[in-house]
Amino acid sequence: MTFDPSRFLPDDLLERIRERAPIHDRENTFPEQDLAELRAAGYLSILVPAERGGAGLSLEQAAILQQRLATASPATALAINMHLVWTGVAKVFSDRGVPGLEFVQDGAVAGDVFAFGISEAGNDLVLFGSDTEATPQGDGAYAFTGMKIFTSLAPVWTKLGLHGLDTTSPDGPKLVFAFIDRTDAVTTSDDWDTLGMRATQSRTTRIDGAVAAAEHVVRRIDPGPGADPIIFGIFSVFELLLASVYTGVARRALDLSVQTVQKRTSKKTGLAYSQDPDIRWRIADMSLAYEALPPQIAALARDVDEQADHGALWFTLLSGTKHRAVTMAKHVVDQAVLTAGGGAYFSSNELSRLYRDVLAGMFHPSDPESAHSAAASALLGPLQG
């Protein structure tokens, strides 16, 4: 049966989200109503198996939906992405028979909002290390102390998935992945005032001894790259859903460009701009760049769903897809602004917002340096010395 995205994201819901997007961007506010409507539509549990009360969608299908949501509001899509990352990791676990994240699936069905607390200032190890202290409590629980940045969903999350470093246990150091509740031990700074993606409200989060119960401590692993399913799960779902959001931004920019050139008329020729050879070339260039990404995302997401074995190539395939999606989307939005002309320079123009929003892609892992490093290592082997 053909997958119908409108079943989960109806056109009327998308239009309401699109109408609210410029307001949240202008006022620098979180899209509470978007979240409420998406929750009511069951969107928070699209990746949860049907037998646990979710929609039972595949990662491939979720990627399509995230592209669709991003055409209405990139910031809403990016914020929801962070929740979907954890439900996606839980799906990776359950698909492979790995226990431990069933509470994430059940929580998503019950209405919990999961935030992604991995990024730390100056920590270029990202998943492979942490400056946050993870202190064992003697009963399997851990207390976390540290600071996380770019915590999307900051005003609304109920559970924060995070990592920290246990340096005190006899078998340490160990990287600990766990989930904490929103308590007085967690402080969210009101510091999100950015160039774009303003509605994500990805604020700084300070953690002062917040305790993750033993049943919510998911993994204790050696720091550094490894084959543990928590690393693969986070990396695969995070990269592919990020690629989906920026691909959706490009789709919207292309659609707006087509609409614009069909409406505008040249004073010089009296013809619609859609008949101008230079503009037609630019529209075609945008389309050629965009059309390559949805099939790539779909194929790689399907490989995750079907547990394909790409071995050591997984990381370059995933980081490369994210990198291509971001660079493609930036190129397409640049071309769209040129196509629209001076009107796109006004903040009231949707392309102005897309132009700012797309820039956020360069700050998400994997950055261009790590994507190129992964590709070089796959082809040439690791650096010597």
N, C-alpha and C positions, 0 to 999 in steps of 0.2 A: 504494500500500500504506500502511495506517495505521501511524504510528510507534508502536512499543512501547517506552516508557521502561524497563520492567522488564528488557528484554534487556541493557541497559547498567548498570542499577542494580536488581538483583534485590531482592525484599522481604527476604530473609534477610540480605543485605549491609547494607541500610538499618537493619534492626533491630539488628545488631551495632554499627553506627556510633552509633545512638541510645543504646544501653546504655553506650557509652564516653563519650558527650558530657558528662554531669555530672561524671565523674571528672576529665576534662581541665580542665573549668571550675574545679572545686574545687582541684585541685592546680596549676593554672596551667602545664600542660604541653602540648607539641605532640602531636597525634594521629598518632604514627608508624604505628600499626597501620592506621588509616584510610587513610593514604597508601599503605601497602604493598598493602592489598587493592584500592584503586582502581587502582593501577598494574598489578597483576596482572590486573584486569578490562579493561585497555586504556583506562581513562578519561582518562589523560593525553594520549592521541592521538585523542580523538573528533573533533576538528576538522581532523585531518590527512587529506589526500586518500587514498583507498584505494590508488591507484597508488604512494604513498610508504609504505604500510604501516599507515595509520591506518584509522579507522572511516568516514571520509568524510562525517561528519554536517554538516548545515547549522547556521548560527548559531541559527536558529529552534529546531532540535531540541536544541542544547546549552542554550539558555535553559530549555527544558522540563525537562531533566535537572537543571540547577542549582536550579530550584524544588523539584524532588523531593528532591535531596540536602539542601537547607536545612531541609526538614521533619524530617530526622533530626538534623542538627547544623549550625546556622547558621555556626559558626566553621570547621568543616571545609569547608563550601561556600565561604565567603568566602576562605579560604586557597587552595583549589584554583582559585578564580576568577582569581587573579593569574597563575597558570600558563596558564590558558585564555585570558586576555587576549592573551598573546604568540602562542599558537598561532592565536588568532582573527585577530590582525593579519596573521600569515603567510598565513592563508586569504584575507583581504581583498586582500593583494598578489597571490597566485597567481590568484585569480579574475579580477583585472583585468590580468593579464599583466605585473605588475611584479616583476622579479627581486630577490633579495637576502635573503630570509628562508627559503630552502629548508633552511638548516642548523638553523633552529628546528624545522621539521617533522621532519627526520631525527633531531634530538636528542630530541624528545618520544617518538618511536617507540622510540629506544634506551634511554629511561628517564631522560633529563635532566629536572630540575625547574627551570623558569624562574620567577624572581621579578621583581617590578615595582619598579624603583628610580627613581621619578619624584618623589615627594613630598619637599619640603624645608621645614624650619621657616621660617615667615615668607614663603615664596614663593607669593604669591597669583596669580602668572602661571601656575603649574602647568606645563602642556605648552608654554607659549609663551615660557618663559624658564627660566634655571637659575643658581643660585649655585655650582654645581660647576664647577671648572676642567677644560676639555678641552684638553690640550696636544698638538699634532701632533708625531709622532716622526720625520717625514721619509720614512717608507716607507708612508704611508697608515694607519698605526696611530695610536692616541691613548692618552695617559695621562690618567686621571681622578683628581681630588683634590677631596673634598668630603664632605658628610654627607647621607644620605638617611634619612627617617623613615618610620614605618609600613611597614616592609619585611616583609610577611607571608611565611611559609615560611622565616623566618630560620634555623632550625636545619638545614634540609634542602636548600636550593636549591643547584644546581650551576652555574647560569648566571644572571647578573643583568643584565636589560635596563635601561638607564639613559640619561640625557641629561646633557650638560654644555655649557658655553659656551666656544667657541674665540674668544679676543679677540686672538690674536697673528698669525694668518694674514693675508696682505695683503688678502684679500677678506672679512675678519671685520667684525663679529662673526658667527659662525655657530653655530647650535644643532646639536650633534652627538648622534645617537642610536646606541648601540652596545651590545654585550654583552661582559661580562667574566667570567672564571672566578673561582672561589673560591680565592684565594691568600693569602699572608701580607700582601699589601697591602690586604686587606679585613678589618676588625674588626667583629664583631657584638656590640653591647652587650647585657647581660642586664638590660634595663630595662622589660620588658613586664609590668606589673602593673596591670591596668585594671579598670574597672567591669564590662565585658562583653567578648564575643568574645575571651576569654582564650586559647583554644586556637590562635588564628591565629599567636601568637607574632610579632607584627609589630614587631620590635625595630629600634632605631636602627642604621644601618650607616655606618661611617666608612671612607672610601676614600682611601688615601694612595699615589697614583701607580700604581694598578692599570691595566694596559695591555690595551686591546681590540685584537686583531689586525686588520689591514687588512680581512680578509675578514668580520670581525664588526662593522665600522663600517657601519651600515645607511643613514644619511642625514646630510647636512650641509645645513641649510636656514636661511633668515633667521629670526631670532627674531620672535615675534608670531604672530597668527592667519594661517593660510594654507591653501592647497588641497592641500598635499602629502599623498600617501596615508598617510604615517606619522601625521599628525595625525588624519585622518578615521578611519583604522584603529583607533588607540588609543581615540579618543573614542567611536566607535560601539560597539565591543565592550565596553569598560569600562563604559559607562553601562547597556547593556542587560543584561549579566550581573550587574551590581550590582542593578539593578531586579529581576532574577530571584531573587536570594538573599532580598531583603527581602519579595518577594511570597510566597516559600516559607515564610518566618517567619509571615506572616499566615495562610497556609493551615493551618499547624500549630496556631496559636492558635485558629482557628475550629474545627478538628476537636476539640481538647481541650475547648473550651467546650460543644460539642454532646454529647460524651461525659459531661461533668460534670453538665449539667442533666438528662440522662436517668437518671443514677444517684442524684442527691440528691432527697430528699423533704421537703416542707414540713411542719413540725410543726403549723402553723396550719391548713392545708387537708387534709393527708394525701395530697396529690397530688404527683407528680413536678414538679420545678421547670420541666420542659419545658412544663408546662401553665399556668405563670404568665404572664399577658399582658405584663407589663413585661419579663420575661426573654426572652420570645419576640420582643418588639420589638428588644431589644438584639442577639440572635442574628441577626435579619433585617438589622439595621443593619450588622453586621459582614460578613455575606454580600454585601450590596449594594455595600459599599465594596470588598471583595476581588475580586468577580467582574469588575470593570471592567478590572483590570490584566493578567491573562494574555492576553486578546485583543489589547490594545495592544502588549504586548511582542512577541507572535507576529507581528503585522502589521509592526511596524517592523524586527524582525530579518529577516523575509522580504524587506523592501525592501532591506536591506543585502545579503542573499544574491543578490537578483535585480538589484542595481545600479540601483535606482530613482534618479531624479534629483529630489531635493527642493531642490537649490540651496542658497541661503542659509538655508532653513528647517531644514536638517538639525540644526543645533546646538540650536535651541529644541525641536525634536521629541525629540531624544535626552535633553537635560538635563531637559526637562519630564517625560518618562517616568520617569526616575530619581527626580526630586523627588516625583512623585505616588506612586510605589511606596513610598518611605520614609515619607511622611506617612500614607499609607493603612495601612501595616504598623504604625506606631506607634499609630494610632487603634484598629486592630483588637486589638492586644495590650492596650491600655488597657481596652477593653471586655471582653476576655476575663478580665482580672484582676478587674474588677468583677463579672462573672458568676460567677466561681469563688468569690468571697468571701474570707474571712480566710485560708483554706488557701493561697492563692496568695502570701501574704506570707512564707511559710517558704522558705528557700533550697533545701530539698529538692524543692520543687514545680517542675516543668518550666516553668510560666508565669513563675516568678521569673527563671529564666535567660533566657527569651525577652524579658522586660521589659527586662533589662539589655542583651542582645545587640542589640535593635532600635535602641537609642540610637546605636550606632556609625554608623548610616546618615547622620546629620547631619554627620559629619566627612569623608565622601567627596565628592570633586568629582562633579558640580557641586553647590555649596551653594545654599541657597534664594535668596541674593542674586544669584548668577550666572545661575541658572535664570530668575529674574524679569527680569533685565537682558536676557538673550537674547530672551525673549518680547517685551519692550517694544520692543527694537530691530527685531525682525521686523515688528511692527505699526506702529510710529511712526517708524522710522528711528533713526539714531544720535543721541546727545545733541549739541547744538550747542555750539560753543566749546571 
